[in-house]
Amino acid sequence: MKKIICIILLLSILITALASCKGVTVIEEISETETGTEQTTTGQESETETGTVEEINHRFDWQYDYDFNYELASVDGDYIFNNAMASGYYMILKRNVHTGECTTVCTDPFCQHNSAECPFYGTSDVFGIGNTMYGTKHDDAAMKNVLYSYNVDTGKTEIIYETKSVIYDLTQYKYYLYFRPTDKGNMRLDTRTGQIEQVKPQSGYQLSFIRFDMIIWCMEINKDTGEKVYTATDLLGEDPRPYDPQIYKGKLHKSFSTNGIYTTVLQLDKDGNTEKTLVEKGRFPMIFGDQMIYLGVFPDGEPHPRDPDDPDKGTTVTNGDVYSVSLDTGETKLLCHIEEAEPYFWGFSSSNTLMCGDWAAINTPSNYPSGTDKIGTQSDMILVNVKTGEYHISRFIE
């Protein structure tokens, strides 16, 4: 009987000791979320038998050490494709990145490109991968929406996917083309093999962009403030993790605007201490591989060359300079100066749409009167090699 009592006492002591250990254990709470299983911390104090332990938010720590792929997202080819206003209506254009020449994708010299007689009429969401163009359109005869391809070199058109639902959200990443039929969810086409795979959905999230070999999904959680929550997955929607789009190259980057015009980009360490200023004053900074490209602005107080009597005009436009800054070293160099476009042009596309190999297109507004020798119609673009600085003015000429 005495032995039994001793055993009970020992078990009681052991259970008490194990329970008291909770107060000194570092807790990493694992919770099921809408995007799958992910590691989260609440940042709140939890009551224990020996006091309180404040949990630390390390949700994004994995990004500082993760081996991201910083290759450019585009594939080598000869053309950038886009749907643009020209001759008073929209048509599908192709731009030779080596020369800047801009022509219609349709090769029929007698086609007006403004009716169903044109095989590309009604096409939207145009992307190029290599020398093949991909687009969506409605097939009136079949009463279906189709995703199709057109090879510029061979002149061959092929139906890739067809459905009675609507096809949304075309996104290109390297040799992959992502699209979303409303009845199926996100899908991925491997343009090398023709294989189509289902992408695992992230409940409550929409595919926002793809970079560094990851899909970035976004959920806007506050309509008033615009606050957004991001989740990163692999290229098929697996392995979801909380994601901060400002952490890359092992550093935190903060961008802020001055007077709603200039952009400053700081590079910080993991603790939030500023290490470098990547962009002092620029416009439309964009990441291309392992560098950031941005557009230069006029110095404060310098009048606009076309409006010298308006001292504020010079602060609202770019000055024709295109800069490149290394994300590794912070070294900045003048990539090129675009004299012909000075000072009216917009920024680079925020997606992988207008890219081909090392070439990227700058959109331009319609600020120049028709008949001038300056660019400015909706069909005009500037093609810039983001590695060498070579550029072309690409203008559609009827």
Helices and strands as residue ranges (DSSP letters): H 2-20, G 21-24, E 30-33, E 36-39, E 45-48, E 51-54, H 61-65, E 79-86, E 89-96, E 102-104, E 124-129, E 132-139, E 144-151, E 157-163, E 167-173, E 176-181, E 187-190, E 196-198, E 206-211, E 214-220, E 228-233, E 241-243, E 247-248, E 251-258, E 262-268, E 274-288, E 291-297, G 313-315, E 318-326, E 332-337, G 339-341, E 355-356, E 359-363, E 381-385, E 391-394
